Amino acid sequence: MIARIALPIIIIVLLSTIYFDWKRWSKWRWWQHVLHWVLPVLTIVWTVKLAKEIDYFPDDIEEMNLYISLLFVFAVPLFLIALFGLIGQIKNKSKIGETVGLSVSVVVVLLYLYGIFFGFSKLEVRHVELAFEDLPEAFDGYKIVQFGDAHVGTLVGKRAELLHRVVDSINAQHADMVVFTGDLQNKIPDEIEPHKKVLSSIKAKDGVYSVLGNHDYAEYVGIDDPRKKSLLIGMMINEQSDLGWKLLCNTRQRLRRDSASIVIAGMENDGEGRFPELGDINTTLYGVNRKEFVIMLEHDPTSWKRKILRHCHAQLTLSGHTHGGQLSIFGWSPAELRYRECAGLYNIGDRMLYVTTGIGGVVPFRLGANAEIVVITLKKKNK
């Protein structure tokens, strides 16, 4: 992850530091110039170290979070002050630019600190009622609780308390079914071990169903050997089985109420670009009649328009993956630049998609895109 942005970070730190050195060249003594370069040099060295990691991000998640905090508390403010200061110099030879940059920097730092220490721990229980004409009468009022993107490798220390609140909130709904829409781990299945007791305590009348997310395929471990990756994926599958969850990997299961039934189906992660594209509609819905009501679990919401709407009749799709960008400003998230279906409910005709913002993330930061569990009540719509 750091390797992808290492060069821009180094350039920003260097240019910002040079700007301040140049502005104060005649005012500072030699030792002040030396001190001025200490933190920038340390930041650059740390950036190079993290960029050379074989894995996508380091095993020590706290090291990466400390590094990101350094960027937001030091490098980003330095860059903003230098940028606004330079603009002020070019426009009217005034120092007001640096003052504006300092003000903006203070706001950015305060928002970042809020997102780290308060925003990440906020949890919403969102209630959604969805009506369908072809829902069997026996399932009118059927309650589903959706959660996803736990990234339990980040939920360590005090942050583990969030997972306990999530599970308590899920169980308090007394749901007919609980679904988990992928990304249980950050990198490796070992992250799940400390959380097994709390995760296995999730209960619902018809059980807990899950699918794999892109992080669950060992994609972020520096391993090229397909056999070793396959072993890690197998461990993840076993971990979910140990939790008592019913993992759906291009498979389906019927849920019955008297003589009526609905289908809960789950595709493997079906993403674009660097994300695994393993979803198989035909295998997933093998033997399913087009008249049956289908709830599709698919981690990546881009698959909804690309594959699910085109090649099957699933009336309701439940996804995650985007985290709502973990940042929302006046209802808009930068993640919307990449994902048309970023967070919340979407529909095309009578077919619906719900994208949850999830509960965790590799980076423990949220601002305006709170962690959530979604309580979905299915209703029979009269024709």
C-alpha positions as CSV (number, residue, x, y, z in Angstrom):
1,M,0.0,0.0,0.0
2,I,2.8,2.5,0.9
3,A,4.8,1.4,-2.1
4,R,2.0,2.7,-4.4
5,I,2.2,6.2,-2.9
6,A,5.8,6.4,-1.6
7,L,7.2,8.6,-4.4
8,P,4.5,11.3,-4.1
9,I,5.0,11.3,-0.3
10,I,8.8,11.7,-0.7
11,I,8.3,14.5,-3.3
12,I,5.8,16.4,-1.1
13,V,8.0,16.2,2.0
14,L,11.1,17.3,0.1
15,L,9.5,20.2,-1.7
16,S,7.7,21.4,1.4
17,T,10.9,21.3,3.5
18,I,12.9,23.1,0.8
19,Y,10.2,25.8,0.6
20,F,10.5,26.5,4.4
21,D,14.3,26.4,4.2
22,W,14.4,28.8,1.4
23,K,11.9,31.2,3.0
24,R,14.0,31.4,6.2
25,W,17.4,31.0,4.7
26,S,18.8,34.3,6.0
27,K,16.9,34.2,9.3
28,W,18.0,30.8,10.7
29,R,21.4,29.7,11.9
30,W,23.0,26.5,10.5
31,W,21.8,24.3,13.4
32,Q,18.2,25.5,12.9
33,H,18.4,24.4,9.3
34,V,19.8,21.0,10.4
35,L,17.0,20.6,13.0
36,H,14.4,21.6,10.3
37,W,15.5,18.6,8.2
38,V,15.5,15.9,10.9
39,L,11.8,15.0,10.9
40,P,11.5,15.2,7.1
41,V,14.5,12.9,6.7
42,L,13.1,10.4,9.2
43,T,9.7,10.5,7.4
44,I,11.5,9.7,4.1
45,V,13.5,6.9,5.6
46,W,10.4,5.4,7.2
47,T,8.5,5.7,3.8
48,V,11.3,3.9,2.0
49,K,11.3,1.1,4.7
50,L,7.6,0.6,4.4
51,A,7.6,0.7,0.7
52,K,10.2,-2.1,0.6
53,E,7.8,-4.5,2.6
54,I,7.1,-7.6,0.6
55,D,3.5,-7.6,1.9
56,Y,1.0,-4.9,0.8
57,F,1.2,-3.5,4.3
58,P,3.3,-4.5,7.3
59,D,2.4,-7.2,9.8
60,D,2.5,-4.7,12.6
61,I,-0.6,-2.7,11.9
62,E,0.2,-0.3,14.7
63,E,3.4,0.7,12.9
64,M,1.5,1.6,9.8
65,N,-1.1,3.5,11.7
66,L,1.6,5.4,13.5
67,Y,3.2,6.2,10.2
68,I,-0.1,7.5,8.7
69,S,-0.6,9.6,11.8
70,L,2.9,11.1,11.2
71,L,1.8,12.0,7.7
72,F,-1.4,13.7,8.7
73,V,0.0,15.5,11.7
74,F,3.3,16.6,10.1
75,A,3.7,16.0,6.3
76,V,0.2,17.1,5.2
77,P,0.2,20.3,7.3
78,L,3.7,21.2,6.1
79,F,2.6,20.7,2.5
80,L,-0.6,22.7,2.9
81,I,1.2,25.7,4.5
82,A,3.9,25.6,1.8
83,L,1.3,25.3,-1.0
84,F,-0.9,28.2,0.3
85,G,2.2,30.2,1.1
86,L,3.6,29.8,-2.4
87,I,0.2,30.8,-3.9
88,G,0.2,33.9,-1.7
89,Q,3.7,34.8,-2.8
90,I,2.9,34.4,-6.5
91,K,-0.4,36.3,-6.3
92,N,0.4,39.3,-4.2
93,K,3.7,38.8,-2.5
94,S,1.9,38.4,0.8
95,K,2.4,36.1,3.8
96,I,-1.4,35.7,4.2
97,G,-1.1,32.4,2.2
98,E,0.8,30.7,5.0
99,T,-1.7,31.9,7.5
100,V,-4.5,30.4,5.4
101,G,-2.5,27.2,5.0
102,L,-1.9,27.0,8.7
103,S,-5.7,27.4,9.4
104,V,-6.6,24.7,6.9
105,S,-3.9,22.4,8.4
106,V,-5.3,22.8,11.9
107,V,-8.7,21.8,10.6
108,V,-7.3,18.8,8.8
109,V,-5.3,17.6,11.9
110,L,-8.3,18.0,14.2
111,L,-10.6,16.1,11.8
112,Y,-8.0,13.3,11.5
113,L,-7.6,13.1,15.3
114,Y,-11.4,13.0,15.7
115,G,-11.7,10.2,13.1
116,I,-9.0,8.1,14.8
117,F,-10.0,8.5,18.4
118,F,-13.8,9.0,18.1
119,G,-15.1,8.4,14.6
120,F,-13.8,4.9,14.2
121,S,-15.6,3.7,17.3
122,K,-19.0,5.1,16.4
123,L,-21.6,2.4,15.5
124,E,-25.0,2.9,13.9
125,V,-27.9,0.4,13.7
126,R,-29.6,1.1,10.4
127,H,-33.1,-0.2,9.8
128,V,-34.3,-0.7,6.2
129,E,-37.7,-2.1,5.1
130,L,-37.7,-3.6,1.5
131,A,-40.9,-4.7,-0.3
132,F,-41.1,-7.2,-3.1
133,E,-44.0,-8.5,-5.1
134,D,-42.5,-11.9,-5.5
135,L,-41.6,-12.5,-1.9
136,P,-43.4,-15.5,-0.5
137,E,-46.2,-14.6,1.9
138,A,-44.6,-16.8,4.6
139,F,-41.5,-14.6,4.6
140,D,-43.4,-11.3,5.1
141,G,-41.6,-9.6,8.0
142,Y,-38.4,-11.8,7.6
143,K,-35.6,-10.0,9.4
144,I,-32.0,-10.1,8.1
145,V,-29.0,-8.4,9.8
146,Q,-26.1,-7.6,7.5
147,F,-22.6,-6.7,8.6
148,G,-19.3,-6.8,6.8
149,D,-15.7,-5.6,6.4
150,A,-14.7,-6.4,9.9
151,H,-11.0,-6.4,9.3
152,V,-10.5,-8.0,12.7
153,G,-6.7,-7.6,12.4
154,T,-7.2,-3.9,13.1
155,L,-9.6,-4.5,16.0
156,V,-6.9,-5.0,18.6
157,G,-6.4,-3.5,22.1
158,K,-9.1,-1.0,22.9
159,R,-10.5,-1.2,19.4
160,A,-11.7,-4.8,20.1
161,E,-14.5,-3.2,22.1
162,L,-16.1,-2.1,18.9
163,L,-16.5,-5.8,17.8
164,H,-18.2,-6.7,21.1
165,R,-20.7,-3.8,20.6
166,V,-21.3,-5.0,17.0
167,V,-22.1,-8.5,18.1
168,D,-24.3,-7.4,21.0
169,S,-26.2,-5.1,18.6
170,I,-26.7,-8.0,16.1
171,N,-28.0,-10.4,18.7
172,A,-30.3,-7.8,20.2
173,Q,-32.2,-7.8,16.8
174,H,-33.3,-11.4,17.2
175,A,-32.9,-11.8,13.5
176,D,-34.1,-14.6,11.3
177,M,-30.8,-14.6,9.5
178,V,-27.4,-12.9,9.8
179,V,-25.2,-12.3,6.8
180,F,-21.6,-11.3,6.7
181,T,-20.5,-9.8,3.3
182,G,-16.8,-10.4,3.3
183,D,-13.4,-9.1,4.5
184,L,-13.1,-10.8,7.9
185,Q,-9.3,-10.5,8.0
186,N,-6.7,-8.0,6.9
187,K,-4.0,-10.4,5.7
188,I,-4.0,-13.9,7.3
189,P,-6.5,-16.1,9.2
190,D,-4.4,-16.0,12.4
191,E,-6.0,-12.5,13.0
192,I,-9.3,-14.2,13.7
193,E,-8.1,-16.3,16.7
194,P,-8.4,-13.7,19.4
195,H,-12.0,-12.9,18.3
196,K,-13.4,-16.4,17.9
197,K,-15.4,-16.4,21.1
198,V,-17.2,-13.2,20.3
199,L,-17.8,-13.9,16.6
200,S,-19.1,-17.4,17.3
201,S,-21.7,-16.0,19.7
202,I,-23.6,-14.4,16.8
203,K,-27.0,-16.2,16.7
204,A,-30.0,-16.2,14.3
205,K,-32.9,-18.5,13.7
206,D,-31.7,-19.6,10.3
207,G,-28.0,-19.2,11.1
208,V,-25.2,-17.0,9.9
209,Y,-24.2,-16.9,6.2
210,S,-21.1,-15.4,4.8
211,V,-19.0,-14.8,1.7
212,L,-15.3,-14.1,1.1
213,G,-14.0,-10.6,0.5
214,N,-10.9,-9.6,-1.4
215,H,-8.8,-9.5,1.8
216,D,-9.9,-13.1,2.6
217,Y,-8.0,-14.5,-0.3
218,A,-4.5,-13.8,1.1
219,E,-4.1,-11.1,-1.6
220,Y,-2.1,-8.8,0.7
221,V,0.6,-11.2,1.7
222,G,3.8,-11.2,-0.3
223,I,3.4,-14.8,-1.4
224,D,3.7,-15.8,-5.1
225,D,3.3,-19.6,-4.6
226,P,-0.3,-20.5,-5.5
227,R,-0.1,-23.5,-3.2
228,K,0.7,-21.4,-0.1
229,K,-2.0,-18.9,-1.0
230,S,-4.5,-21.8,-1.4
231,L,-3.5,-23.1,2.0
232,L,-4.2,-19.7,3.6
233,I,-7.6,-19.5,1.9
234,G,-8.3,-23.0,3.2
235,M,-7.5,-21.9,6.7
236,M,-9.9,-18.9,6.3
237,I,-12.7,-21.3,5.2
238,N,-12.0,-23.5,8.2
239,E,-12.0,-20.5,10.5
240,Q,-15.4,-19.5,9.4
241,S,-16.6,-23.1,9.8
242,D,-15.3,-23.1,13.3
243,L,-17.3,-19.9,14.0
244,G,-20.5,-21.8,13.0
245,W,-21.0,-19.7,9.9
246,K,-22.2,-21.1,6.6
247,L,-19.7,-19.9,4.0
248,L,-21.2,-19.7,0.5
249,C,-18.5,-20.0,-2.2
250,N,-20.5,-19.9,-5.4
251,T,-23.2,-21.9,-3.7
252,R,-26.7,-21.5,-2.4
253,Q,-29.1,-22.8,0.2
254,R,-32.9,-22.8,0.5
255,L,-34.6,-21.5,3.6
256,R,-38.1,-22.8,4.3
257,R,-41.2,-21.6,6.1
258,D,-43.9,-24.2,5.9
259,S,-44.3,-25.0,2.2
260,A,-42.6,-21.8,1.0
261,S,-38.9,-21.1,0.5
262,I,-36.4,-18.5,-0.5
263,V,-32.8,-18.9,-1.6
264,I,-29.8,-17.4,0.1
265,A,-26.9,-17.5,-2.4
266,G,-23.3,-16.4,-2.2
267,M,-20.8,-15.6,-4.9
268,E,-17.1,-15.6,-4.4
269,N,-15.5,-12.1,-4.7
270,D,-16.2,-10.7,-8.1
271,G,-14.2,-7.5,-8.4
272,E,-12.4,-5.5,-11.1
273,G,-8.8,-4.8,-11.7
274,R,-6.5,-6.0,-8.9
275,F,-9.4,-7.6,-7.0
276,P,-10.2,-11.3,-7.4
277,E,-12.9,-11.9,-10.1
278,L,-14.1,-15.4,-9.1
279,G,-17.9,-15.1,-9.1
280,D,-19.7,-17.7,-11.1
281,I,-23.4,-17.0,-11.5
282,N,-24.3,-20.3,-13.2
283,T,-22.6,-22.4,-10.4
284,T,-24.0,-20.2,-7.7
285,L,-27.6,-20.5,-8.8
286,Y,-27.4,-24.0,-10.1
287,G,-30.9,-25.6,-9.9
288,V,-32.6,-22.4,-8.8
289,N,-35.9,-21.7,-10.6
290,R,-36.3,-18.1,-11.9
291,K,-39.6,-17.9,-10.0
292,E,-37.8,-18.3,-6.7
293,F,-36.9,-15.4,-4.5
294,V,-33.1,-15.0,-4.3
295,I,-31.0,-13.0,-1.8
296,M,-27.4,-12.7,-3.3
297,L,-24.4,-12.1,-1.1
298,E,-21.5,-10.6,-3.1
299,H,-18.6,-8.7,-1.5
300,D,-17.9,-6.3,-4.3
301,P,-20.8,-4.1,-5.4
302,T,-19.4,-3.5,-8.9
303,S,-20.5,-7.0,-9.7
304,W,-24.2,-6.0,-9.3
305,K,-24.5,-4.2,-12.7
306,R,-21.6,-6.0,-14.3
307,K,-22.8,-9.5,-13.7
308,I,-25.7,-10.0,-11.3
309,L,-28.3,-7.8,-13.0
310,R,-27.3,-9.1,-16.4
311,H,-27.1,-12.9,-15.8
312,C,-29.6,-13.7,-13.0
313,H,-32.8,-12.7,-11.4
314,A,-31.7,-12.2,-7.8
315,Q,-34.1,-9.7,-6.4
316,L,-31.9,-8.5,-3.5
317,T,-28.1,-8.2,-3.5
318,L,-26.1,-7.4,-0.3
319,S,-22.5,-6.1,-0.6
320,G,-19.8,-4.2,1.2
321,H,-16.2,-3.6,0.2
322,T,-16.3,0.2,-0.2
323,H,-16.4,1.1,3.6
324,G,-18.3,4.1,2.4
325,G,-14.8,5.5,1.8
326,Q,-14.6,5.7,5.7
327,L,-15.0,9.4,4.9
328,S,-18.2,11.3,4.1
329,I,-18.4,15.1,3.8
330,F,-21.9,16.5,3.7
331,G,-23.1,13.2,2.4
332,W,-20.5,12.8,-0.3
333,S,-17.6,10.4,-0.1
334,P,-14.4,10.4,-2.3
335,A,-15.1,6.7,-2.8
336,E,-18.0,7.7,-5.1
337,L,-15.3,8.7,-7.7
338,R,-14.6,5.0,-8.1
339,Y,-17.8,3.3,-7.0
340,R,-21.2,4.3,-8.3
341,E,-22.8,2.1,-5.7
342,C,-20.8,3.3,-2.7
343,A,-23.0,3.1,0.4
344,G,-26.7,2.5,1.1
345,L,-29.7,1.3,-0.9
346,Y,-29.8,1.3,-4.7
347,N,-32.4,0.0,-7.1
348,I,-33.1,-0.6,-10.7
349,G,-36.7,-1.3,-11.2
350,D,-37.8,-3.8,-8.5
351,R,-34.2,-5.2,-8.1
352,M,-32.2,-3.9,-5.1
353,L,-28.7,-3.6,-3.8
354,Y,-27.6,-2.6,-0.3
355,V,-23.9,-1.6,0.2
356,T,-22.9,-1.5,3.8
357,T,-20.2,0.8,5.1
358,G,-18.9,-2.1,7.2
359,I,-17.6,-2.0,10.7
360,G,-13.8,-1.8,10.4
361,G,-10.9,-1.1,8.1
362,V,-7.2,-1.6,7.7
363,V,-6.7,2.0,8.8
364,P,-8.7,2.8,12.0
365,F,-10.2,6.0,10.8
366,R,-13.8,7.1,10.1
367,L,-15.3,10.5,9.6
368,G,-19.0,10.8,8.6
369,A,-19.1,7.2,7.3
370,N,-19.8,5.4,10.6
371,A,-19.5,1.7,11.2
372,E,-22.9,0.1,10.8
373,I,-25.0,-3.0,11.1
374,V,-28.0,-3.1,8.8
375,V,-31.4,-4.5,9.9
376,I,-33.3,-5.4,6.7
377,T,-37.0,-6.4,7.0
378,L,-38.5,-8.0,4.0
379,K,-42.1,-7.2,3.2
380,K,-44.6,-8.6,0.8
381,K,-45.7,-5.9,-1.7
382,N,-49.3,-6.2,-2.9
383,K,-49.7,-6.3,-6.6
